């Protein structure tokens, strides 16, 4: 998961392109192959969660909604910092996912 300060966003095909801060993550299968990309999208948050949950359940994939401390994950990252964000996520992930996704990041 990485923070991008100016990720392009369009609400739909007819809307203008805007730049919004976002958290972006690769979605992989159990062999580590990238199967998609997911971004945290503040205005579409609740709708996106419902849509993602329905899609993953249809194909038998468990999907967890991760909790945040502030208004959204972008705010957690900006105002609390990377270390706090990792600590927030650590307790919500299965041990094998902690090892896989919360490895130390080289600066």
C-alpha positions in Angstrom: 0.0 0.0 0.0 1.4 3.4 -1.0 0.2 7.0 -0.6 -0.1 9.0 -3.7 -0.8 12.7 -3.2 -2.4 13.4 -6.6 -4.1 10.3 -8.0 -6.5 11.0 -10.9 -10.2 10.4 -10.1 -13.4 10.6 -12.2 -16.7 9.8 -10.6 -18.0 8.4 -13.9 -17.1 8.4 -17.6 -18.8 11.8 -18.2 -17.2 13.6 -15.2 -14.1 15.8 -15.4 -10.8 14.3 -14.2 -9.8 15.5 -10.7 -6.7 14.9 -8.6 -7.2 13.5 -5.1 -4.9 12.0 -2.5 -5.2 8.2 -2.4 -3.8 5.0 -0.9 -3.1 2.5 -3.7 -2.6 -1.2 -3.2 -1.9 -4.1 -5.5 -4.4 -7.0 -5.2 -2.8 -10.4 -5.7 -3.7 -14.0 -5.8 -2.2 -16.6 -3.4 0.8 -17.1 -5.8 1.6 -13.3 -5.7 0.4 -12.5 -9.2 -1.2 -9.0 -9.4 -4.9 -9.4 -10.2 -5.9 -5.8 -9.8 -5.3 -2.5 -8.2 -7.3 -0.9 -5.4 -7.4 2.7 -4.3 -9.0 4.2 -1.2 -11.5 6.7 -2.6 -12.8 9.2 0.1 -16.1 10.3 -1.6 -17.1 6.8 -2.8 -16.0 5.0 0.4 -19.2 3.4 1.6 -20.5 2.6 -1.9 -17.1 1.2 -2.9 -17.0 -1.1 0.2 -20.5 -2.4 -0.5 -19.7 -3.0 -4.2 -16.3 -4.7 -3.4 -17.9 -6.9 -0.7 -20.6 -8.1 -3.1 -18.1 -8.8 -5.9 -15.7 -10.7 -3.7 -18.4 -12.8 -2.0 -19.8 -13.8 -5.4 -16.5 -15.4 -6.3 -15.7 -16.8 -2.8 -13.1 -14.3 -1.7 -13.0 -13.1 1.9 -12.9 -9.3 2.1 -12.3 -7.3 5.3 -13.1 -3.7 5.8 -10.1 -2.1 7.6 -10.9 0.4 10.3 -9.4 3.9 10.5 -8.8 6.5 13.2 -9.7 9.7 11.4 -12.1 10.6 8.6 -10.3 8.3 6.1 -7.1 6.5 5.5 -5.5 9.4 3.7 -6.0 11.5 6.8 -4.6 8.7 9.0 -1.5 8.6 6.9 -1.0 12.4 6.5 -1.7 13.4 10.1 -0.7 10.4 12.2 2.2 9.2 10.0 3.4 6.0 8.4 4.3 4.3 11.7 0.9 4.9 13.2 -0.8 3.8 10.0 1.2 0.5 10.0 0.3 0.0 13.7 -3.4 0.6 13.0 -3.4 -1.9 10.2 -1.2 -4.5 12.0 -3.8 -5.5 14.5 -6.4 -5.9 11.8 -4.5 -8.2 9.5 -3.9 -12.0 9.7 -0.3 -12.8 10.7 0.6 -14.0 7.3 -0.7 -10.8 5.8 1.3 -8.7 8.3 4.5 -10.4 7.0 3.4 -10.0 3.4 2.1 -6.4 3.4 3.7 -4.6 6.3 7.4 -5.3 5.5 9.7 -2.4 6.3 9.8 0.2 3.6 13.2 1.3 2.3 13.5 5.1 2.1 
